[in-house]
Amino acid sequence: MGSLLEGRHTVIIGGGVVGTCIAYFIVSHPRYDRNTHAVTVLEASSIGGGASGKAGGVIATWADPSCIAPLSYRLHCELAEKHGGIQAWGFRNVYCADVDVMGEAVGHAALEENHSHFHSHAVSTPSSAHYPPELDWITPDKITSYTELGRPENTAQVHPHLFTTRLADLAAEHGANFVLGSATRLNYVEEGSKVKSVSYTRKGSLEQVEINASDVVIAAGPWTTTIFPEAPIKESRNHSIVVRPRKPVSAYVLFPELHPKTPQKRIPPEIYSRPDGTIYSCGPSDTDVPLPEGTDLVEVNPEICDRIYGDVSSISQAIREGEIITRQACYRPFVVGRARDIGPLVGPTGIESLWLASGHDSWGISNGPGTGKVMSEMILDGKASSADVSSLDPRLMLQKAT
């Protein structure tokens, strides 16, 4: 295995949670030597500027896919213990639940094919008679059922932007180099059988730079196909808001199913109370707005944010009396042509030295550390040993696309 390490330069395209986790676990690997192995992260806009900074931040052993979620949850806990995550990025264990609530008909109305609205990972049966008394910031008479998904022993949360940027700082302290620039082209040798370098444009400049690489990892999320069009990755936009209530609320992550007074199903929002005293909530996806060139160019539709606020404030006085301090939007990547529970694409592409780690959908924050860990093992050891991620092999989907 010694030849694997001689004069290596790993270039990671994408400075979101997945890219920063890959960088962190490479420079933390026992076989890494900063004197012989360079690690460069190319980020077009800003570290954690996309979904990695604007997601909810729930992490769980029961997340999808099951092949990597338990590993990733354990790594989240270890990272928090090692680097003071409670203070640094708001790590805390939480309860998580599906709740059926009667809300106002504000927006986001949609029909639902599957009449069961309870999460597939529910660990308790729906109860219309019992919900935790600590959940006192959802109007009691609005709740018609409560279904527990996770408990503090298997569920936690982080502040995504704080987690991503802090992990980038830790990776940099151990030798990783973070460069602001947009990757424009992969350069190959031997008629495309092997990648040899990445061309990019420096941020704020028209200067084109070519950087040689022994390995290239594409962790560009929804922007994956701009550099690797063969990848079966698509994107959808999500809006979210952050509300500061008058006083902090109890630690719960909720996936409500809002039933308006009119007879129609609703696309559920998500609601996260956070240790900093704020409440985060996101709404449904839209796919009719084209992907911009970078995270700093994502358009925010204030009307959609107002609908989210209208939905969640109709079931919570704490939110209704609070102040909206953030309106934002981001794009999340998903794999085209397979069910969400199968997971992202993580591993070799079939082109020598080219790797893919993308398509994490709603579980990027949760599965970032697990992805980083197994990718570091693939690159430095020649195979993943911490988890069996053979079902995530990109070649399974890339072969279908050709």
For each residue, the residues with C-beta under 8 A, 3 or more apart:
1: 4 5 31 381 382
2: 5 6
3: 6
4: 1 8 380 381 382
5: 1 2 8 31 33 36 37 380
6: 2 3 36
7: 36 37 214
8: 4 5 36 37 38 214 215
9: 37 38 39 40 211 212 213 214 215
10: 26 37 38 39 40 213 214 215 216 217 379
11: 40 42 198 211 213 215 216 217
12: 15 19 22 23 39 40 41 42 216 217 219
13: 19 42 183 198 216 217 218 219 220 227
14: 18 19 41 42 43 218 219 220 221 223 358
15: 12 19 20 41 42 43 46 47 48 49 168 178
16: 19 20 47 48 49 50 51 52 164 219 220 221 364
17: 20 21 48 52 160 163 164 167 364 365 368
18: 14 21 22 52 219 221 357 358 360 364 368 371 372
19: 12 13 14 15 16 22 23 41 43 217 219 220 357
20: 15 16 17 23 24 41 47 48 52 164 167 168 171 368 372
21: 17 18 24 25 167 368 369 371 372 373
22: 12 18 19 25 26 217 219 357 371 372 375 376
23: 12 19 20 26 27 39 41 168 171 176 178 372
24: 20 21 27 28 167 168 170 171 174 176 372
25: 21 22 28 29 369 372 373 375 376
26: 10 22 23 29 32 37 39 176 372 375 376 379 380
27: 23 24 32 34 39 171 174 175 176
28: 24 25 32 174 376
29: 25 26 32 376 377 380
30:
31: 1 5 380 381
32: 26 27 28 29 37 175 380
33: 5 36 37
34: 27 37 38 174 175
35:
36: 5 6 7 8 33
37: 5 7 8 9 10 26 32 33 34 175
38: 8 9 10 34 175 177
39: 9 10 12 23 26 27 171 175 176 177
40: 9 10 11 12 176 177 178 179 211
41: 12 14 15 19 20 23 168 171 176 177 178 179
42: 11 12 13 14 15 179 181 182 183 198 200 211
43: 14 15 19 46 47 49 178 179 180 181
44: 180 181 182 183 203 223 293 294 295
45: 49 50 180 203 294 295 296
46: 15 43 49 180 295 296
47: 15 16 20 43 164 165 168 178
48: 15 16 17 20 52 53 160 161 164 165 168
49: 15 16 43 45 46 52 53 294 295 296
50: 16 45 53 54 221 222 295 298 330 331
51: 16 54 55 160 221 222 238 330 331 332 364
52: 16 17 18 20 48 49 55 160 161 164 221 364 365 368
53: 48 49 50 160 161 164 165 330
54: 50 51 160 161 240 328 329 330
55: 51 52 160 282 330 332 362 364 365
56: 157 160 240 253 270 272 280 282 365
57: 90 157 158 159 160 163 272 274 280 365
58: 63 94 96 155 156 157 253 272 365 366
59: 63 72 73 76 155 156 157 158 365 366
60: 63 69 73 96 121 149 150 154 155 156 366
61: 69 70 73 150 154 155
62: 69 121 123 149 150 154 155
63: 58 59 60 69 72 73 121 363 366 367
64: 69 340 341 342 343 361 363
65: 68 69 341 342 343 344 367 391 392
66: 69 70 341
67: 343 387 388 389 391 392
68: 65 71 72 343 346 367 370 371 374 387 389 392
69: 60 61 62 63 64 65 66 72 73 363 366 367 370
70: 61 66 73 74
71: 68 74 75 369 370 373 374 386 387
72: 59 63 68 69 75 76 366 367 368 369 370 371 373
73: 59 60 61 63 69 70 76 77 154 156 366
74: 70 71 77 78
75: 71 72 78 79 369 370 373
76: 59 72 73 79 80 85 91 156 158 366 369
77: 73 74 80 81 156
78: 74 75 81 82
79: 75 76 82 83 85 167 369
80: 76 77 83 84 85 86 89 91 158
81: 77 78 85
82: 78 79
83: 79 80 88 166 170
84: 80 87 88
85: 76 79 80 81 88 89 90 91 158 163
86: 80 90 91 92 275
87: 84
88: 83 84 85 91 162 166
89: 80 85 158 159 162 163 166
90: 57 85 86 157 158 159 162 163 274 275 276
91: 76 80 85 86 88 156 157 158 163
92: 86 156 157 251 275
93: 152 153 155 156 251
94: 58 150 152 155 156 157 251 252 253
95: 132 148 150 151 152 155 251 252 253
96: 58 60 148 149 150 155 252 253 254 255
97: 131 146 147 148 149 150 252 253 254 255
98: 117 118 119 122 126 146 147 149 254 255 256 257
99: 131 138 143 145 146 147 254 255 256 257
100: 117 126 143 144 145 146 256 257 259
101: 138 142 143 144 256 257 258 259 315
102: 142 144 258 259 261 315
103: 106 142 256 258 259 260 266 311 314 315
104: 260 261 310 311 314
105: 109 260 261 262 264
106: 103 260 307 310 311 314
107: 304 307 310 311
108: 266 267 269 283 284 307 308 311
109: 105 260 262 264 265 266 267
110: 264 265 266 267 284
111: 264 265
112: 115 117 265 267
113:
114: 117
115: 112
116:
117: 98 100 112 114 257 265 268
118: 98 122 126 147
119: 98 122 147 149 255
120: 341
121: 60 62 63 149 150
122: 98 118 119 125 126 147 148 149
123: 62 148 149 150 151
124: 127 147 148
125: 122 147
126: 98 100 118 122 145 146 147
127: 124 130 131 145 146 147
128: 144 145
129:
130: 127 146
131: 97 99 127 135 143 146
132: 95 135 146 252
133: 136
134: 250 252
135: 131 132 138 146 250 252
136: 133 249 250
137: 245 249 250 273 316 317 318 319
138: 99 101 135 142 143 254 315 316
139: 142 143 315 316 317
140: 143
141:
142: 101 102 103 138 139 314 315
143: 99 100 101 131 138 139 140 146
144: 100 101 102 128 259
145: 99 100 126 127 128
146: 97 98 99 100 126 127 130 131 132 135 143
147: 97 98 99 118 119 122 124 125 126 127
148: 95 96 97 122 123 124 151
149: 60 62 96 97 98 119 121 122 123 155 255
150: 60 61 62 94 95 96 97 121 123 154 155 253
151: 95 123 148 154 155
152: 93 94 95 155 156
153: 93
154: 60 61 62 73 150 151
155: 58 59 60 61 62 93 94 95 96 149 150 151 152 253
156: 58 59 60 73 76 77 91 92 93 94 152
157: 56 57 58 59 90 91 92 94 253 272 274
158: 57 59 76 80 85 89 90 91 162 163 365
159: 57 89 90 162 163 274 275 276
160: 17 48 51 52 53 54 55 56 57 163 164 365
161: 48 52 53 54 164 165
162: 88 89 90 158 159 165 166
163: 17 57 85 89 90 91 158 159 160 166 167 365
164: 16 17 20 47 48 52 53 160 161 167 168 368
165: 47 48 53 161 162 168 169
166: 83 88 89 162 163 169 170
167: 17 20 21 24 79 163 164 170 171
168: 15 20 23 24 41 47 48 164 165 171 172 176 178
169: 165 166 172 173
170: 24 83 166 167 173 174
171: 20 23 24 27 39 41 167 168 174 175 176 178
172: 168 169 175 176 177 178
173: 169 170
174: 24 27 28 34 170 171
175: 27 32 34 37 38 39 171 172
176: 23 24 26 27 39 40 41 168 171 172
177: 38 39 40 41 172
178: 15 23 40 41 43 47 168 171 172
179: 40 41 42 43 200 202
180: 43 44 45 46 202 203 204
181: 42 43 44 200 201 202 203 209
182: 42 44 200 201 203 293 294
183: 13 42 44 186 198 199 200 220 226 227
184: 199 200 201 208 227
185: 198 199 227
186: 183 195 197 198 199 216 227 228 354
187: 195 196 197 198 199 210
188: 191 192 193 194 195 196 351
189: 193 194 195 196
190: 193 194
191: 188
192: 188 351
193: 188 189 190 351 352
194: 188 189 190 351 352 353 354
195: 186 187 188 189 198 213 216 351 352 353 354
196: 187 188 189 212 213 353
197: 186 187 210 211 212 213
198: 11 13 42 183 185 186 187 195 210 211 213 216
199: 183 184 185 186 187 208 209 210 211
200: 42 179 181 182 183 184 208 209 211
201: 181 182 184 205 206 207 208 209
202: 179 180 181 205 207 209
203: 44 45 180 181 182
204: 180
205: 201 202
206: 201
207: 201 202
208: 184 199 200 201
209: 181 199 200 201 202
210: 187 197 198 199
211: 9 11 40 42 197 198 199 200
212: 9 196 197
213: 9 10 11 195 196 197 198 216 353
214: 7 8 9 10 353
215: 8 9 10 11 353 354 355 379
216: 10 11 12 13 186 195 198 213 353 354 355
217: 10 11 12 13 19 22 355 356 357 375 379
218: 13 14 224 227 228 231 354 355 356 357 358
219: 12 13 14 16 18 19 22 357 358
220: 13 14 16 19 183 223 224 226 227 358
221: 14 16 18 50 51 52 224 235 331 332 333 358 360 364
222: 50 51 233 234 235 291 331 332 333
223: 14 44 220 226 227 291 294
224: 218 220 221 227 228 231 233 333 356 358 359
225: 228 229 231 233
226: 183 220 223 229
227: 13 183 184 185 186 218 220 223 224
228: 186 218 224 225 231 349 354 356
229: 225 226
230: 349 398 401 402
231: 218 224 225 228 345 356 358 359 394 398
232: 335 336 337 345 359 397 398 400 401
233: 222 224 225 333 334 335 336 345 358 359
234: 222 287 333 334 336
235: 221 222 287 291 331 332 333 334
236: 285 286 287 331 332 334
237: 285 286 287 289 298 329 330 331
238: 51 282 283 284 285 329 330 331 332
239: 282 283 300 301 304 305 308 327 328 329
240: 54 56 280 281 282 283 305 308 326 328 329 330
241: 280 281 282 305 308 309 324 326 327 328
242: 278 279 280 324 325 326 328
243: 278 279 280 281 309 319 322 323 324 325
244: 277 278 279 322 323 325
245: 137 248 249 277 278 279 318 319 321 322
246: 318 321 322
247: 277 318
248: 245 273 277
249: 136 137 245 252 273 279 318
250: 134 135 136 137 273
251: 92 93 94 95 273 275
252: 94 95 96 97 132 134 135 249 271 273
253: 56 58 94 95 96 97 150 155 157 270 271 272 273
254: 96 97 98 99 138 270 271 272
255: 96 97 98 99 119 149 268 270 271
256: 98 99 100 101 103 268 269 270 271 312 315
257: 98 99 100 101 117 266 268
258: 101 102 103 266 268 269 311 314 315
259: 100 101 102 103 144 265 266
260: 103 104 105 106 109 264 266
261: 102 104 105
262: 105 109
263:
264: 105 109 110 111 260
265: 109 110 111 112 117 259
266: 103 108 109 110 257 258 259 260 311
267: 108 109 110 112 283 284
268: 117 255 256 257 258
269: 108 256 258 281 282 283 284 308 311 312
270: 56 253 254 255 256 281 282
271: 252 253 254 255 256 279 280 281 312 316 319
272: 56 57 58 157 253 254 279 280 281
273: 137 248 249 250 251 252 253 278 279
274: 57 90 157 159 277 278 279 280
275: 86 90 92 159 251
276: 90 159
277: 244 245 247 248 274
278: 242 243 244 245 273 274 325
279: 242 243 244 245 249 271 272 273 274 318 319 322
280: 56 57 240 241 242 243 271 272 274
281: 240 241 243 269 270 271 272 308 309 312 319
282: 55 56 238 239 240 241 269 270 308
283: 108 238 239 240 267 269 304 307 308 311
284: 108 110 238 267 269
285: 236 237 238 332
286: 236 237 289 304
287: 234 235 236 237
288:
289: 237 286 299
290:
291: 222 223 235 331
292: 297 298 299
293: 44 182 297
294: 44 45 49 182 223 297
295: 44 45 46 49 50 298 330
296: 45 46 49
297: 292 293 294
298: 50 237 292 295 329 330 331
299: 289 292 329
300: 239 305 327 328 329
301: 239 304 305 329
302: 305 306 327
303: 306 307
304: 107 239 283 286 301 307 308 329
305: 239 240 241 300 301 302 308 309 324 327 328
306: 302 303 309 310
307: 106 107 108 283 303 304 310 311
308: 108 239 240 241 269 281 282 283 304 305 311 312
309: 241 243 281 305 306 312 313 319 324
310: 104 106 107 306 307 313 314
311: 103 104 106 107 108 258 266 269 283 307 308 314 315
312: 256 269 271 281 308 309 315 316 319
313: 309 310 316 319 320
314: 103 104 106 142 258 310 311 320
315: 101 102 103 138 139 142 256 258 311 312
316: 137 138 139 271 312 313 319 320
317: 137 139 320 321
318: 137 245 246 247 249 279 321 322
319: 137 243 245 271 279 281 309 312 313 316 322
320: 313 314 316 317
321: 245 246 317 318
322: 243 244 245 246 279 318 319
323: 243 244
324: 241 242 243 305 309 327
325: 242 243 244 278
326: 240 241 242
327: 239 241 300 302 305 324
328: 54 239 240 241 242 300 305
329: 54 237 238 239 240 298 299 300 301 304
330: 50 51 53 54 55 237 238 240 295 298
331: 50 51 221 222 235 236 237 238 291 298
332: 51 55 221 222 235 236 238 285 360 361 362 364
333: 221 222 224 233 234 235 344 358 359 360 361 364
334: 233 234 235 236 340 359 361
335: 232 233 338 342 343 344 345 359 361 397
336: 232 233 234
337: 232 397 400
338: 335 342 397
339: 342
340: 64 334 343 361 362
341: 64 65 66 120
342: 64 65 335 338 339 391 392
343: 64 65 67 68 335 340 346 359 360 363 367 391 392
344: 65 333 335 357 358 359 360 361 367 371 392
345: 231 232 233 335 356 357 358 359 392 393 394 397
346: 68 343 356 357 371 374 375 389 392 393 394
347: 355 356 357 374 375 378 384 389 392 393 394 395
348: 354 355 356 378 393 394 395
349: 228 230 354 355 356 394 395 398
350: 394 395 398 399
351: 188 192 193 194 195 354
352: 193 194 195
353: 194 195 196 213 214 215 216
354: 186 194 195 215 216 218 228 348 349 351
355: 215 216 217 218 347 348 349 375 378 379
356: 217 218 224 228 231 345 346 347 348 349 394
357: 18 19 22 217 218 219 344 345 346 347 371 375
358: 14 18 218 219 220 221 224 231 233 333 344 345
359: 224 231 232 233 333 334 335 343 344 345
360: 18 221 332 333 343 344 363 364 367 368 371
361: 64 332 333 334 335 340 344 364
362: 55 332 340
363: 63 64 69 343 360 366 367
364: 16 17 18 51 52 55 221 332 333 360 361 367 368
365: 17 52 55 56 57 58 59 158 160 163 368
366: 58 59 60 63 69 72 73 76 363
367: 63 65 68 69 72 343 344 360 363 364 370 371
368: 17 18 20 21 52 72 164 360 364 365 371 372
369: 21 25 71 72 75 76 79 372 373
370: 68 69 71 72 75 367 373 374 386 387
371: 18 21 22 68 72 344 346 357 360 367 368 374 375
372: 18 20 21 22 23 24 25 26 368 369 375 376
373: 21 25 71 72 75 369 370 376 377 386 387
374: 68 71 346 347 370 371 377 378 384 386 387 389
375: 22 25 26 217 346 347 355 357 371 372 378 379 384
376: 22 25 26 28 29 372 373 379 380
377: 29 373 374 380 381 383 384 385 386
378: 347 348 355 374 375 381 382 383 384
379: 10 26 215 217 355 375 376
380: 4 5 26 29 31 32 376 377
381: 1 4 31 377 378 385
382: 1 4 378
383: 377 378
384: 347 374 375 377 378 387 388 389
385: 377 381
386: 71 370 373 374 377
387: 67 68 71 370 373 374 384
388: 67 384 391
389: 67 68 346 347 374 384 392 393
390: 393
391: 65 67 342 343 388 396
392: 65 67 68 342 343 344 345 346 347 389
393: 345 346 347 348 389 390 396
394: 231 345 346 347 348 349 350 356 397 398
395: 347 348 349 350 398 399
396: 391 393 399 400
397: 232 335 337 338 345 394 400 401
398: 230 231 232 349 350 394 395 401 402
399: 350 395 396 402
400: 232 337 396 397
401: 230 232 397 398
402: 230 398 399
